[in-house]
Amino acid sequence: MIGSMAFPAVMSPDCLAIRVSSLDIGHNKSTRSKERKMVVKPWLKLVTLACGALLAASAYADFPSVPKETYKALNLQQSASPKELHQALVKRYKDPAQGAGRGTLAKYWEPIPMSMYFDPASFYKPPTSMKEVAARDECVKCHTDESPVWVNAWKKSTHANLDKIRNLKPDDPIYYKKAKLEDVEKNLRSMNRLGATEKLKEVGCIDCHVDINAKGKADHMKDLRMPTADVCGTCHLQEFAERESERDTLIWPNKQWPQGRPSHALDWKANVEVAVFAAMPQREIAEGCSMCHTNQNKCDMCHTRHEFSAAESRQPEACATCHSGVDHNNWEAYSMSKHGKIVSLMGDKWNWEVPLKDAYAKGGQTAPTCAGCHFEYEGKYAHNVVRKIRWANYPAVPGIAENITSEWSEERLDSWVKTCTQCHSERFARSYLEFMDKGTLHGLAKFKEAHGVAEKLYKDGLLTGQKTNRPAPLAPDKEMFAGFTQLYWSKDNNPAAIELKVLEMGENNLPKLHVGLAHVNPGGWTYTEGWGPMNRDYVEVMDENTKIREMAALQARVAKMESSRRSSLLDIQSTDDKLSLGGLGGGMLLAGTLALAGWRRREKSER
């Protein structure tokens, strides 16, 4: 009985006594009154201890996937209530010193109209053209005409069909959502947003865009908001806490990157604190990066509006918009691998509605997906995708390669082995991961050699236009060689062609080589991408280096010859280099030289 009772998060002894006395069914009032003194007090002591243990276990069991590092960083016990956890997470989440807002380079850039949708907390303002004051049901009625696709998507969503979730049977593949809904309601009660016995009727427009479980009407010009991740986290606290835990579980041992980066939890900070992003006057180009770097601010990059389908977000295509392209072609590499091909051939026969932990056993899945591998850690699944990061896509980052055989990295390698052994033997998994590491190191060595050659040209002042036509980059950047800024900013001979070549080699082709290896796409690291293009880069760098140095040597020789000739012809008093002026040829040469010298003197005096 006790195990099945729903005790409040905090229960006084008096309250507990009332609950216990209510169990005395079958006794009359006077009997219960007499027995309470004899029976309830011993029971009270026992039940108080039992409930304390149950409550502590329950609080921990609610969020077993939130790592202890996060509770420690937030200065919380793992038995913290949902309200306490949410408040601590939101406080950190909204702190500019922890990565919120415009960043430390804010003075260099101004937002454009689209910026309000990338960072709503900083820039969103309610519309001034819509004067409606609407209640919950009026939102749907109006937007059915104004934006029907939004409404149709919402009507298909779990948010719009909570009663359906409550009535699910255990054999339904989405039965797990029933427990999830109960957790959401528990969270809201802890935050005093839902009554003790009140059920959440729906999650409608007004809940996300005004306030959760709002009862009144909303003024479009005053009350509307664009939901940020902490708003979603009010209900989906576990997922929010898991995502935020990326800040605490990705701590590079030698500070190769700032704490918590790269990750979804701090991808906006990583965007706005790039110097070229802040400096570029072409704001629409710069904000192209923002369109992917908004996961820190919002949840709708993966769970797209307004259906917010979990099944959709579990499919690899959901990751493709951002994890693709010249500098991190994860989607292309995965989709061309055997893993990706199985998904494309067989994925329509799988049940994407089951949670990730059941994808193989109950969903019929027979190959790994992005979420299946990257959400998994030590056999459990969570919205923390960085707990196994080692190379982080960018092998050229200083210190990454040196760190790859450290104890820190080896522990993460072991976690990858556990992931891979869901399908492969441990020997196969370790062999391939070693294969990946060594292949990446081959590419890194090729890049470093080419980079060193080009950098020596820079140090010698031999890059094209380096001494005559190389303007400084825009503030806050300063003069650099092959810096990230030069991928997006150029002026005159800054950067030089050979400089850009080695920059692209390290920032684009080397990551492609590693990504191809990591996602088991042979052409992605050998021929089509990776080594083949890197080899071409290398050849072009060496070819250009030879041309530049040969030209520099020729220019130096010509300059020396001209200097020697002038000295020999004009300094006829020299005892070291006497000219033989005998004969007609010598006389003509002397006469021509003297005449030319005299003409230059007259021209100079006339000026």
N, C-alpha and C positions, 0 to 999 in steps of 0.2 A: 504493500500500500504506500509506504513512505516513498519508495523509489519511483512511483508513478505520479506523485503529487507535484503540482506546479507551484513551488514556493516563490515568493517575490525575491528579487535580487538581494534586498536587505530586509530581514524579518526580526522584529523585536521579540523578546520572550513572551510578552503579553499576547502578541499576535499569534505566536506559535502555539501558545496554550489554547487559544480559541480554536485553531485548526485541529489540534489533537483532541480537544473535547468534542469536536464535531464527529469524531470517529465512533463515539460511544452510542452508536445506533442501537435501539432496543431497550435503552434504560429510560426510566422516567426522569423528570426534571429534578425531583428531590434526591433520587438515587445518584444521579450524576453530580449533584451539588455535594453530596457526602463523599462520593468516591474521588472527587477531584483533588481533595486534600491528600488522600492516601495514594492515589494512582497517578495523577497527572504530573506531580512533581518529579517522581522518578522517571516517568516517561519523558517529561520535559527535558530533563538533563540528557537522557539518551538521544532523544530526537534532535535536540540542539546540536549535539556533537555530530550526529549522522548528517543533519542538513548542512552543517558547515563543510563537512567533507564533500557532500554531494554538490554543493554550490561551487566550491573551488574546482572540483573536477569538471562540472558543467561549463564554467567559464573558460577553462582551458580547452575543453573538448569543442567548444564553439569555434575556436580559431587555432587548431593544431598546426595549420600550415604557415602561420605567422612565426618566423624564426625568433629565437630568444634574443638575437642581436638587436632586433627592432625594439622589443620591450626595454632592453637595456638603454638604447639610444634615446628612448622617450622617457626614461626614468619611471617605468611602470612595472608592476608585478604582472606575471602572466595570468593572474586571477582578476585582472582589471575588468570592470564592467564595460559593455559596449559604449556607453556614454563616455567613460573615461578614455577609452582607446581612441574613439573618434575625435574627441576634443584635442588630445595630444597630437594625433596625426594632422589635424587641420591647422593647428597652431604652427607646426613645422612647415606644412605645405604652403601656407600663406606668408611665410617669413622671407622677405627679400634676401636676407643673409644666407638663406638655405636654398636659394634658386628661384624664388617666385618673382614674377614681374619682368621689367624691361632689362634687368641686368646691370652690370657695372659699366657698360659702355653706352648707357642710355642717352647721354648728352650728345652722342654723335648721330643719332637717327631719330626720325619722326615717323609715327605710324601713318598708314594710308587707310582709306575706308575699309579694305578687306582685313586689316589687322585686328579689328574687333572680333572677327570669327576665329582667329588663330589664338589670341590671348584675351578671352572675354573678361577675365577678372580685371585686366588693366584697361581695356579700351571699349568694352561694350556699353552702349547707351540705348535705352528703349527708343523705339521709333516715335517721331513727333507727328506723323501724319495719321496715326490711328487713334482716335479718341474714344474708342469703345471701352466701356466698363462691363466686364462679362463674368458670369458665374461659370462653374465647372461644365455644365451641360451645354452652355452656349458656345463654348470654344469649339467643340466638335461640329455643332450645327453650322457655324459660320465658316470654319475652315474646310468643310465638305465642299463648299463652293470656291473658296479662295485658294486653297492648296489641297486638292483632293488626293494627290499621291501620298502626302504626309498622313492623311486620315486613313487611307486604305492600308498603308503599312502598319500604322498603329493598331488598327482593328484586328490585324493578323497576329499581333504581338502577345506575349504572355502578359504584359502590363494591362492590356484591355480585357483579359479573360481570367481573372484571378479565381473566380468560382469554378471554372473548369479545372484549374490546378488543384483546388481543394477536393474535388471529387474524383481525382485520379485513383486508379486501382494499382496494386503492387506490380502487376504484370505489364504495366505501361512503360515504355522505354524512357519517358520523361517523368516518371514517378518521383525521381529525386528532387524535382522542382517543388514538390509539396513541402518537403522538409526545408528547402531553401526559403519558401514563402514564410514558413513559421519562424525561421531565423530573422528574416526581414522584420516581421512584426515584433519579435523580441527586441531587436535593435531599436525600433521606433518607440517602444514602451520605455526602454531604458533611457531614451533621450526625451521622454515626456512629450512625444509627438503622436501617441496613440494611447487611448484609454486601456485600462487593465483588461477589460473584456471586449474591447472594440476590435473589429476585424477591418483590415484594409480593403476597401471596396474595389478600388482600381488604382492604377497609376496613369493619370491623364495629363493633358497639357499643363494644367494649372500646378500640378505637383512638381514638375520639373522646371517649368518656366516662371513660377511665382514662389510657391512654398509647398513643402510636402504636407499632404493631408489638409490643405487650406480649406476653410469652410465658407469664406465669404467670396466677394467679387474682386476682380483684379482690374486695375487701371492700366491699359496698355502703355500709356505714356510715362507711368511712374513705377509700376511694379514688375514689368517684364525683365527677365534675366536670361542669359545664355548659359545653360548648365555647365559647370566646371566639374572636374573629377571629384572634388570633395562633396558636391551635391549628390552625385551618383553613389558616393561612399557612405552617405547617410543611411541608405537602405542596404547597399551591397558592401557592407563594412569589411567583411572578410577579404573580398577581392581587392578592395582599396588598400587595405593593410598589406596584403601580399605584394601588390604592385609597389607600394611605398617602401617595402622592405628591400628593394633593389639598392636603395641608398646605403643600406647597412651591411649588405652581404657582398658587395663588389668593392673591396678595399685593396688596391694594388700594393703588394709588399714593399716596393721601392718607389711608390708614388709616380708610376709611369703615366697614370691619368689621375685626375681629381677623384675623390671618393664618390662612388655611385655612378661613375660614367665609364663607358657608354651604357645607357639604359633608357628604358621608356620613362622612368620616374624623373629623369633630369634631362630629357632630350631638348626641351625648350631652352634651358640654361645653356646647353652646349651649342645652341643655335645663335642666340642673341649675343653671346660673349665671344663670337668669332669676329675678329677685327674687320674683315672685309664685308661681313654682313652689315655691321654698323656703319661703315664708311661709304658704301656704294650709294651714289645718287640715284641709280636706276633701281628704285625701291621695288618695283614689280618683279624684277629679276631676283633680287635678294630674298623677297618674301616667298619665292618658289621653294626655298629650303624650309620655310615655316610650315608649308602645307603638310609636310611629313613630320616635322619636329613639334607636333602639338599633343602628343600622347601624354606629356606631363600635365597639360592643361585640361584635356578632355578625354572622354572614353569612346567617342564615336568614330575614331579612325578604324578601330577593329570591330566594334559593335555598331554598325552603321544605322543611322536614323531612318525611320522611326519604329522599325520593327525590333531592332536591337537583338537580332537572332543569335543565340549561342551556337546553333548549328552552322550558321554562316561563318562565324568567326573561327570555327575549328577547321575550316577548309583552307588549303594552302593559298588559294587565290586571294584570300583576305589579306595576306601579308605582302602580296606582289606589288602593290602600288608603290610602297616605300622601299622594300628590300629588293631593289632591282637597279639596273643601270650600270654606268661605267665604273663606279667606285665601289659597289657592293652588290654584284649581280647574283644574289642568293636565289632569287626566283628562277632566273634563267638556268643556273647551274642545277638546282634541284629538279626543275621540270624536265631537263634533259637527262637526268640520271635514271637508273632503273627504278629507283624508289618512286620518282615523280611519274614515270611512265605507267607504273602499276596504278597509281592514283587516277591518272587520266583515262586509263582503259577500264578500270574496275570500280572507280569511286562512286559511280551512280548506283551501284548495287549495295553500298554500305549504308548503315544508319548513322547519320551524322548527329542525330538528336541525343544519343547516349553521351554521358560525360566522358572525358578523356580517359579516365581510369578504366572504363569499360569498353573502350573502342575496339580492342582486339577480341576480348572474350564475348562481348554481347553485340558489338556493332558490325562485326564481320570484316573488320579492317585487316588487310594483309600486307600493308607496307607503311612505313613511318611517314608522318606529316610534320610540318613546321611546328605546330602546337604540340604534337605528340612527343617530339624530341626535346624541344626547348622549354616547355612548361614542366617537364618531368625532372625530378631531382630525388635520387635515392628511392625510387619507386613511388613517389607521391607527386601530385600535380598541383601547381599553384600559379598565380599571375606574377611570379618572379622568374624572369627568363635569363638571369645573368649568373646564377649560382654555379654554372659550369664554364663560364667564360675563361679562355686562356689567351688565344691570339687576338680576339676581338676584331677580326677582319683585317686589321692593319699591321702587318708584320714590320713595317718600316719605323713604327713609333719607337724611339730610343728606349732601350731597356726591355722590350717585350721578348725578343729572342733570347737574351741573356737570362731571362726569368723562366723560360719555358721548361727547364729541368729542375726548378726549385721545388722544395717540399710543398709549397702553396699550389703550384701548378700541377704537381704529381697527384695531389689529393683530388683536384678537379678532374684530372685524367681518369682516375679511378671511378669517379662518378659517371663519366662518359662511358666507361666500360660497362657499367651496370645498365646504362640506357641501351647500349648496342646489344647486350646479351639477351634482350627480350626476343631477338631474332637470330643472333649469331652466337657462335661459341666464344668463350673468353679469349682463346688463342687467336682466333680470327680478328676479334675486336682490337686486341692490343697490337697485332701485326699491322692492321690498317691505320690505327691512330699514330703508330710510329712512322709508317709510310707517309702519312699526312705531314707530320712534323718535319721529317727530313726533306721531303719535297719542297715544303715552304722555305726551309733554310737554303736550299739550292737557289731558289728564286731570289731570296734576300741577298745572297752573296753576289749574284749577277748584278743586282741593282746597286749594291754598295760600290762595286768596282766602277761602274759607269758614273755614279754620283761623284766619286772621288776625282775622276778625270775632269769632269765638268767644273767641280768646285775649285780645282787647281787653276783652271783658266780664269775663274772669277778672282781668285786671290792674286793672280798675276796681272790682273787688269786687262785681259785679252778678249773678253766677251764683246760681241758686236756692239759698238756704240757705248761701251761701258764708261769711257772717259769723256765722251762728247755729247751723248744723247740718251741719258738714263735719268729721267726725273724720279724724284722720291715718290713712294706710294702715298696714298691718302692716309691722313691721321685716323686712328691712332697708331698705324703701322709705321715702321721706320725701314731704312734700307735693309735688304735681305738678299739671300741667295736661295732660289728654289723654295720659296715659302708658300704656304697654302693660299695666301692672298692672290698669288699670281695665276691661280687657276681661273679666277673670275675678274681680275683687274689687270689691265695692260695699258701702257702709254709709251709711244715711240719705241725705243729699244729696251724697255723694261716690261717683261723679262726678255732675255735673248732666246732665240729659238732652241738652242742646245740646252739652255736652262729649263725651259718649259718641258722639253723632252724628258729630262731626268725626273722632273717633278711629276709628270704624268706616269712615268714608269713606276715610281714609288707609291703614288696616291691612287692609281687606277689599275695598272696591269699587274702589279705585285699582289694587291688584294684579290684580283680576279683569280690569279693562280692559286692563292690559298683557299678561296671560296670554292673553286672547282674541286680541289682536293677534299675539302671538308664535306662537300655534298656529293662526292663520288661521281663526278661528270668528267670522264677522261679527256674529251676534247676541250673541256673548260679549264684545264691546266696545261695541256700539252700542245695542242695545235691551234684551235680556234681562238682561245683566250689563254692568258697566262704566259707560258714559256715562249711560244712562238712569237707573239707580239713583243715580249720583252727582249728576245734575241734581236728582233728588228730594231728596237730602240737602242740596244747596245751597239749594233753595227753603225747606226746613224750617228750616235754620240762619238764613237771612235773615229769615224770618217771625218766628222766636223772638227774634232780635236786636231787631227793630222793636218787638215787644210788650214786651220787657224794658226797652228804653230809653224807650219811651213811658210805661210804668208808673213808671219811676224819675223821669222828668221830672214826672209828675203828683204823685207823692209829695213831690217837692221843692217843688212849687208849693203844695200843701196845707200842708206844714210851714211854709212861709214865711207863708202867709195866717194860719195859726193863731197863729204867733208874733207877727205884726203885730196881730191882733185882741186877743190877751191884753194886749199892751203898750198898745193904744189904750184898752181898757175899764178896765183896772185902774190904770194909772198916770195918775190924774186930775190930778196935780200937774204933769204934763208941759207945758212951754211950747211944745213943738213940735207936739203933737197934742192940742189942746184939744177936748173934747166939747161939743157944744151940748146942754145939758140943759133947755132951755126947752120948755115945752108938756107936755102930759100924757104923750105917748109917751116923751119924754126922761126925765121923772121916773120913769115906770114902769121904763124900762130901767136907770136908775141905782139905783132901789130894789132891783130884782131882782139886779143885779150885786153891790151891797153886801151884800145878804142872803146870797147864795151865798158870797161871800168870808168873811163872818162865820161861816157854818156850817162851812166848811172849817177855819177857825182853831180853832173850838171842838172839832171832831172831832180835830184834831191834838193840842190841849192835853190832851184826855181820854185819849189813848193813853199 
